Amino acid sequence: MSEPAPRAMSVEEYLRTEEKSPHKREYVGGFVYPLHAQAGASRSHVLISGNIFGRLYADALRAGCRLYQSDMKLRVEDTASFFYPDVMLVCDRDSGDNHAETSPCLLVEVLPDSTASHDRFGKYGVYTAIPSLQSYLIVEQKERRVYAYQRQAGGWHLQDLSGSGSVEVPCLGRSLTLDEIYLGVL
């Protein structure tokens, strides 16, 4: 089954229709893309994003941050793009928008087969241009592997973790181990 073709529309039309849409859609470059051609995510996808959310939630509250899991839109102001990251941590100013955040310090995408290439390459350029972003995690669901992009002096550094190890969450001053991320999954 092929993916539906992207549909062109204005930002205003996207925002007006998104609240009534039966499916989440991302908006990039004037086109709307359905988030998943099929309803629902795999068990592994849900467990992995839930593990990350669960491990960070108490620390996020203590730090005065806001932590979201998959249903809060990320609005990338410079590109007029909207995404639904699997996990988003915001420790910066309130965007003033009840339906979208604009200044995340951590973004996590758990890779489904259908959007793996887009999450790896397409979102990387957009996400890493966000000034507040400190860490972008791309998490495989079929193997214990995390691609952790960390902002450092001089640019972005990739830490490729496979099997075991831990990744830093700089905005909370803690780390996540692959055992925590994949608990009950792999």
WOURDA-V455563 format. One record per residue. RES is the residue in one letter. PHI is phi in radians with two decimals (* if undefined). BURIAL is 1 if it has 9 or more other ideal C-beta (glycine too) atoms within 8 Angstrom, else 0. Layout:
<<RES PHI BURIAL> <RES PHI BURIAL>>
This chain:
<<M * 0> <S -1.52 0> <E -1.23 0> <P -1.13 0> <A -1.21 0> <P -1.10 0> <R -2.00 0> <A -1.34 0> <M -2.89 1> <S -1.37 0> <V -1.00 0> <E -1.05 0> <E -1.15 0> <Y -1.01 1> <L -1.11 0> <R -1.16 0> <T -1.57 1> <E -1.12 1> <E -1.10 0> <K -1.72 0> <S -1.21 0> <P -1.27 0> <H -2.27 0> <K -1.21 1> <R -2.37 1> <E -1.76 1> <Y -2.15 1> <V -2.46 1> <G 1.03 0> <G 1.49 0> <F -2.15 1> <V -1.78 1> <Y -2.10 1> <P -1.09 1> <L -1.15 1> <H -2.39 1> <A -1.15 0> <Q -1.91 0> <A -1.21 0> <G 1.44 0> <A -2.01 0> <S -1.24 0> <R -0.98 0> <S -1.05 1> <H -1.03 1> <V -1.16 1> <L -1.15 1> <I -1.10 1> <S -1.13 1> <G -1.14 1> <N -1.08 1> <I -1.11 1> <F -1.01 1> <G -1.08 0> <R -1.22 1> <L -1.70 1> <Y -1.00 1> <A -1.10 0> <D -1.14 1> <A -1.11 1> <L -1.07 1> <R -1.04 0> <A -1.48 1> <G 1.34 0> <C -1.72 1> <R -2.03 0> <L -2.04 1> <Y -2.20 1> <Q -2.18 1> <S 1.13 1> <D -1.81 0> <M -1.69 1> <K -1.31 1> <L -1.80 1> <R -1.81 1> <V -1.63 1> <E -1.05 0> <D -1.21 0> <T -2.01 1> <A 0.89 0> <S -1.98 1> <F -2.30 1> <F -2.32 1> <Y -2.10 1> <P -1.12 1> <D -1.16 1> <V -2.43 1> <M -2.41 1> <L -1.99 1> <V -2.18 1> <C -2.08 1> <D -1.92 0> <R -0.97 0> <D -1.30 0> <S -1.21 1> <G 1.40 0> <D -1.93 0> <N -1.28 0> <H -2.05 0> <A -2.71 1> <E -1.92 1> <T -2.20 1> <S -2.34 1> <P -1.29 1> <C -1.84 1> <L -2.41 1> <L -2.22 1> <V -2.24 1> <E -2.12 1> <V -1.64 1> <L -1.35 1> <P -1.50 1> <D -1.00 0> <S -1.18 0> <T -2.16 1> <A -0.99 1> <S -1.13 0> <H -1.09 0> <D -1.15 1> <R -1.25 1> <F -1.95 0> <G -1.12 1> <K -1.31 1> <Y -0.94 1> <G -1.11 0> <V -1.26 1> <Y -1.10 1> <T -1.26 1> <A -1.52 1> <I -1.30 1> <P -1.01 0> <S -1.40 1> <L -1.21 1> <Q -1.89 1> <S -2.61 1> <Y -2.23 1> <L -1.88 1> <I -1.95 1> <V -2.00 1> <E -1.28 1> <Q -1.93 1> <K -1.75 0> <E -2.62 0> <R -1.37 1> <R -2.61 1> <V -2.27 1> <Y -1.73 1> <A -1.89 1> <Y -1.66 1> <Q -2.11 1> <R -1.31 1> <Q -2.35 0> <A -0.98 0> <G 1.60 0> <G 2.41 0> <W -1.74 0> <H -2.01 0> <L -1.71 0> <Q -1.97 1> <D -1.72 0> <L -1.79 1> <S -2.39 0> <G 1.51 0> <S -2.60 0> <G 2.13 0> <S -2.51 0> <V -2.14 1> <E -1.38 1> <V -2.03 1> <P -1.02 1> <C -1.23 1> <L -1.95 1> <G 1.11 0> <R -2.51 0> <S -2.21 0> <L -2.12 1> <T -1.59 1> <L -1.11 1> <D -1.07 0> <E -1.19 1> <I -1.14 1> <Y -1.77 1> <L -0.96 0> <G 1.35 0> <V -2.00 1> <L -2.17 0>>
